[in-house]
Amino acid sequence: MKCPFCNTEMIHGYLNSGAAIWSERKHKISMLPDGKEKYALKLGTPVMSPHHVESYCCPKCMKIIIDSSEYENNLE
């Protein structure tokens, strides 16, 4: 995959994480979105091991691309 920012070939890998959410605001205390908040990616707390989110990293500009279409979201 080519980086959409600098056109360098990206490296395939995994973002290893626990609970994570991409939303329109910062969460300072809880990772739970409120009822009106829009979020594109929500990972629950793993019981036995971290989540492994497939992604691509650009070695030149250090951007990470994640396809969040397979994860819980409410952007529709």
C-alpha positions as CSV (number, residue, x, y, z in Angstrom):
1,M,0.0,0.0,0.0
2,K,1.3,3.5,-0.9
3,C,1.1,6.2,1.7
4,P,-1.6,8.8,0.7
5,F,0.5,11.6,2.2
6,C,4.0,11.0,0.7
7,N,3.6,8.0,-1.7
8,T,6.1,5.8,0.1
9,E,5.5,2.1,0.4
10,M,3.9,1.4,3.8
11,I,4.7,-1.4,6.1
12,H,2.0,-3.9,7.0
13,G,1.7,-4.6,10.8
14,Y,-0.6,-4.5,13.8
15,L,-1.4,-1.9,16.4
16,N,-1.4,-3.8,19.7
17,S,-3.7,-2.1,22.2
18,G,-6.1,-2.6,25.1
19,A,-9.3,-0.6,25.2
20,A,-9.3,2.1,22.5
21,I,-11.7,4.5,20.9
22,W,-11.4,7.1,18.1
23,S,-13.9,9.8,18.7
24,E,-14.5,13.5,18.2
25,R,-13.4,14.5,21.6
26,K,-10.7,13.7,24.3
27,H,-11.7,11.2,27.0
28,K,-10.1,12.2,30.3
29,I,-11.7,9.7,32.7
30,S,-13.8,7.0,30.9
31,M,-13.4,5.3,27.5
32,L,-17.2,5.0,27.2
33,P,-18.7,7.4,24.6
34,D,-21.8,9.3,25.7
35,G,-25.1,8.8,23.8
36,K,-24.6,11.7,21.3
37,E,-20.9,11.2,20.6
38,K,-19.8,10.0,17.2
39,Y,-17.0,7.4,17.1
40,A,-15.3,5.6,14.2
41,L,-13.5,2.8,16.1
42,K,-14.3,1.3,19.5
43,L,-12.4,-1.6,21.0
44,G,-13.6,-3.1,24.3
45,T,-11.4,-4.2,27.2
46,P,-9.7,-7.5,26.2
47,V,-10.1,-10.3,28.8
48,M,-7.0,-12.4,28.1
49,S,-4.8,-10.5,25.6
50,P,-4.6,-7.1,23.8
51,H,-6.4,-6.3,20.6
52,H,-4.4,-6.7,17.4
53,V,-5.6,-4.1,14.9
54,E,-4.3,-4.6,11.4
55,S,-2.7,-1.4,10.1
56,Y,-0.1,0.1,7.8
57,C,2.7,2.4,8.9
58,C,4.7,4.8,6.7
59,P,8.4,4.6,7.5
60,K,9.0,8.1,6.0
61,C,6.2,10.3,7.4
62,M,5.3,8.0,10.3
63,K,1.5,8.0,9.6
64,I,-0.5,5.0,10.5
65,I,-3.6,3.9,8.5
66,I,-6.3,1.7,10.1
67,D,-9.3,0.3,8.3
68,S,-11.9,0.6,11.0
69,S,-14.8,-0.7,9.0
70,E,-14.8,-4.1,10.9
71,Y,-15.0,-2.5,14.3
72,E,-17.9,-1.1,16.3
73,N,-18.8,2.5,15.2
74,N,-21.8,4.8,15.0
75,L,-20.9,7.1,12.1
76,E,-23.7,6.1,9.8
